[in-house]
Amino acid sequence: MITLYHSPNSRSSSITTLVDELGADVEIREVSIPRHDGTGGPDPDNPHPEKKVPYLVDGDEKVRERGAIALYLTDKFPEAGLGPIEGEPGRGDYLSWLFYYQGVMEPVLVLHWTKLSHPAFEATFRDYDAMVARLAECLEKQPYLLGDRYSAADLLCSSPFMWMPEFIPDNQAIRDWVMRCKDRPAATRTAERENVAA
């Protein structure tokens, strides 16, 4: 049995949405985590080495970081068609977007949110405008990051804009993409479930 350690209204919500999208047989165990407002705290039942979420356990395999979990799950459940598997066209773009989210988008958005700026940050991660330009370059010519095909890369890369809608760029193609991702039934079910839990 695959187990996902999750805390509602956190970064791991996107992974519970992915589990729903995949129709995967994954047990979701809720754990507490420290919150930005000072509530919550580390949960002794959470096996993550830093007590964070999401954390996926599949037998002896343990996977952390959302991009890695998304890749692991879409490879494990290829029949759902949410990520090109090895040898399938689009695999390179898929991997690139998953890692772009983890290595560029999330750091840039956190820096933008905290209003921190430094040439080293921009040289390493890019700045907010460069990140927006990269998304726009792709989404102004196609509905999803991989073309006409919705994937776990869309789910992951759109997730911060669902969490903080005030950061949705003033670009119609990006706004439309975020709404397409937000309106998917699995995303709606996650929002409804977690609003009740909040």
VEXTIBA-106663 format. One line per field, with one value per residue (C-alpha): chain; x, y, z. Coordinates in pm, 1 decimal, always signed. Example, Ala and Ser with C-alpha at 12.3 -4.5 7.8 and 13.67 -1.06 7.14 Angstrom:
<recs>
chaine c(A|A) .
c1 c(+1230.0|+1367.0) .
c2 c(-450.0|-106.0) .
c3 c(+780.0|+714.0) .
</recs>
This chain:
<recs>
chaine c(A|A|A|A|A|A|A|A|A|A|A|A|A|A|A|A|A|A|A|A|A|A|A|A|A|A|A|A|A|A|A|A|A|A|A|A|A|A|A|A|A|A|A|A|A|A|A|A|A|A|A|A|A|A|A|A|A|A|A|A|A|A|A|A|A|A|A|A|A|A|A|A|A|A|A|A|A|A|A|A|A|A|A|A|A|A|A|A|A|A|A|A|A|A|A|A|A|A|A|A|A|A|A|A|A|A|A|A|A|A|A|A|A|A|A|A|A|A|A|A|A|A|A|A|A|A|A|A|A|A|A|A|A|A|A|A|A|A|A|A|A|A|A|A|A|A|A|A|A|A|A|A|A|A|A|A|A|A|A|A|A|A|A|A|A|A|A|A|A|A|A|A|A|A|A|A|A|A|A|A|A|A|A|A|A|A|A|A|A|A|A|A|A|A|A|A|A|A) .
c1 c(+0.0|+128.0|+86.8|+89.0|+146.9|-51.9|-165.1|-473.3|-429.5|-59.4|+169.7|+71.2|-284.8|-167.1|-48.1|-383.3|-538.1|-293.7|-385.2|-750.8|-666.8|-475.9|-749.5|-460.9|-495.8|-305.4|-379.7|-374.6|-272.7|-319.2|-44.8|+13.5|+289.3|+421.0|+225.5|+336.5|+93.5|+261.1|-4.7|+53.9|+378.9|+586.7|+387.0|+564.0|+361.0|+510.1|+808.2|+943.9|+1296.6|+1208.7|+841.7|+720.3|+457.5|+402.9|+588.0|+519.9|+601.8|+573.9|+718.5|+1088.9|+1070.0|+1038.9|+984.0|+981.1|+949.3|+638.7|+804.0|+963.1|+635.9|+445.8|+697.6|+696.3|+316.7|+263.7|+524.3|+362.6|+11.7|+76.9|-271.0|-407.5|-206.3|-98.0|+268.6|+456.7|+648.5|+1003.9|+1019.8|+693.6|+694.3|+689.1|+888.4|+1164.0|+919.4|+738.5|+1056.2|+1169.2|+846.5|+841.1|+1195.4|+1137.6|+861.3|+1077.7|+1399.9|+1272.8|+904.7|+870.0|+1187.6|+1100.0|+745.1|+864.3|+1115.0|+844.3|+605.1|+863.5|+981.7|+1341.6|+1569.4|+1936.3|+2137.2|+2246.6|+1883.5|+1804.5|+2118.5|+2044.5|+1665.9|+1559.3|+1331.1|+951.5|+917.1|+1143.9|+939.8|+614.9|+764.6|+860.8|+506.5|+351.8|+582.5|+442.2|+77.8|+11.5|+40.6|-120.2|-368.8|-133.9|+237.6|+261.9|+29.6|-330.0|-257.0|-316.5|-48.5|+82.1|+317.8|+15.4|-121.6|+207.4|+298.3|-50.8|-79.7|+84.6|-154.7|-450.0|-299.0|-218.8|-443.5|-303.7|+16.6|-152.2|+30.9|-153.6|-143.9|-465.2|-314.0|-174.0|-500.0|-700.2|-461.5|-489.8|-869.7|-865.4|-651.8|-859.3|-1187.2|-1087.9|-1312.1|-1027.1|-908.3|-1265.0|-1303.9|-978.0|-1087.6|-1428.3|-1282.1|-1015.0|-1242.7|-1458.8|-1150.9|-1017.4) .
c2 c(+0.0|+344.5|+601.4|+977.3|+1191.8|+1510.5|+1818.3|+2000.4|+2348.7|+2301.6|+2229.0|+1864.2|+1949.1|+1945.5|+1587.1|+1475.0|+1629.9|+1430.8|+1108.2|+1182.1|+1261.1|+934.0|+726.4|+575.8|+342.0|+558.7|+587.0|+950.6|+1003.3|+1348.7|+1483.5|+1821.3|+2056.8|+2390.9|+2674.7|+3026.9|+3170.6|+2980.3|+2710.2|+2339.7|+2163.3|+1861.6|+1538.7|+1237.6|+1015.3|+1186.2|+983.2|+1271.9|+1341.7|+1711.1|+1650.6|+1821.5|+1725.5|+1575.5|+1253.3|+933.3|+584.4|+289.2|-16.9|+54.1|+356.5|+696.3|+1005.0|+1369.7|+1696.7|+1751.2|+1730.0|+1396.7|+1262.1|+1374.5|+1199.3|+883.9|+860.8|+939.9|+679.0|+426.3|+490.3|+557.2|+450.6|+781.9|+967.3|+1248.4|+1237.7|+1100.8|+790.1|+715.1|+681.6|+868.4|+1202.2|+1500.7|+1331.5|+1594.8|+1884.8|+1708.6|+1656.1|+2010.9|+2166.1|+1951.5|+2055.6|+2416.0|+2436.9|+2298.8|+2477.5|+2809.2|+2886.5|+2811.0|+2995.6|+3294.8|+3310.9|+3290.6|+3568.7|+3775.2|+3715.5|+3815.0|+4109.9|+3990.8|+4085.7|+4032.8|+3992.2|+3646.7|+3533.6|+3658.1|+3506.8|+3173.0|+3141.7|+3419.8|+3703.4|+3711.0|+3877.4|+3619.4|+3338.4|+3494.9|+3539.7|+3171.6|+3061.3|+3309.9|+3201.3|+2851.2|+2920.1|+3188.5|+2922.1|+2620.8|+2547.1|+2342.0|+2316.9|+2005.3|+2131.1|+2007.3|+1754.3|+1835.8|+1679.5|+1670.6|+1950.8|+2178.5|+2071.6|+2145.0|+2469.2|+2620.0|+2526.3|+2837.0|+3061.7|+2870.9|+2905.4|+3277.3|+3412.8|+3761.7|+3637.0|+3531.3|+3736.8|+3997.4|+3782.2|+3645.6|+3318.5|+3241.0|+3343.1|+3120.0|+2829.4|+2867.8|+2865.6|+2554.5|+2376.9|+2505.7|+2397.0|+2033.5|+1804.6|+1668.9|+2020.7|+2122.4|+1818.9|+1902.7|+2263.8|+2158.1|+1893.3|+2122.1|+2421.5|+2199.1|+2083.3|+2438.4) .
c3 c(+0.0|-92.8|+182.6|+139.8|+447.8|+404.0|+590.6|+457.6|+311.9|+250.9|-43.4|-19.3|-126.6|-487.2|-440.4|-296.6|-608.2|-820.7|-637.9|-718.5|-1084.1|-1113.0|-950.2|-754.6|-459.6|-212.3|+158.8|+269.2|+630.9|+775.7|+999.5|+1158.0|+1046.2|+1173.5|+1010.6|+917.5|+1172.3|+1455.9|+1486.6|+1442.0|+1500.9|+1403.8|+1412.8|+1565.1|+1330.6|+1024.7|+895.1|+682.7|+812.8|+854.4|+951.5|+632.8|+377.2|+131.3|+195.6|+3.4|+127.8|-109.2|+60.6|+97.2|-132.0|+32.3|-181.1|-79.1|-275.4|-484.0|-823.8|-734.7|-594.6|-904.8|-1129.9|-916.0|-916.6|-1284.9|-1377.9|-1142.6|-1279.4|-1650.1|-1757.9|-1623.4|-1889.5|-1657.4|-1750.0|-2050.0|-1950.4|-2061.1|-2438.4|-2494.7|-2681.9|-2448.2|-2171.7|-2188.4|-2160.7|-1876.6|-1674.8|-1749.6|-1620.4|-1304.3|-1222.1|-1333.3|-1075.6|-797.0|-886.8|-1023.3|-974.3|-605.4|-498.1|-719.3|-584.1|-222.6|-286.4|-456.5|-165.0|+95.7|-118.9|-97.4|-382.9|-450.4|-774.7|-657.9|-630.8|-980.0|-1130.3|-965.2|-985.4|-1231.9|-1133.4|-1122.3|-1463.9|-1627.3|-1472.3|-1597.1|-1944.0|-1957.3|-1867.1|-2110.2|-2393.0|-2359.1|-2270.5|-2530.2|-2800.0|-2630.0|-2349.4|-2129.6|-2065.3|-2283.7|-2557.6|-2565.3|-2291.5|-1924.7|-1705.6|-1351.8|-1459.2|-1503.8|-1168.2|-994.4|-1172.6|-1134.9|-766.7|-614.8|-807.0|-662.6|-315.9|-361.1|-639.3|-589.1|-753.8|-1077.9|-1340.6|-1542.4|-1853.1|-2000.9|-2124.9|-1779.4|-1607.9|-1840.8|-1778.2|-1400.2|-1428.0|-1650.4|-1390.7|-1097.8|-1257.7|-1299.5|-1091.2|-877.9|-791.8|-706.1|-479.1|-298.7|-246.8|-115.2|+115.7|+258.7|+300.0|+517.3|+710.1|+754.3) .
</recs>
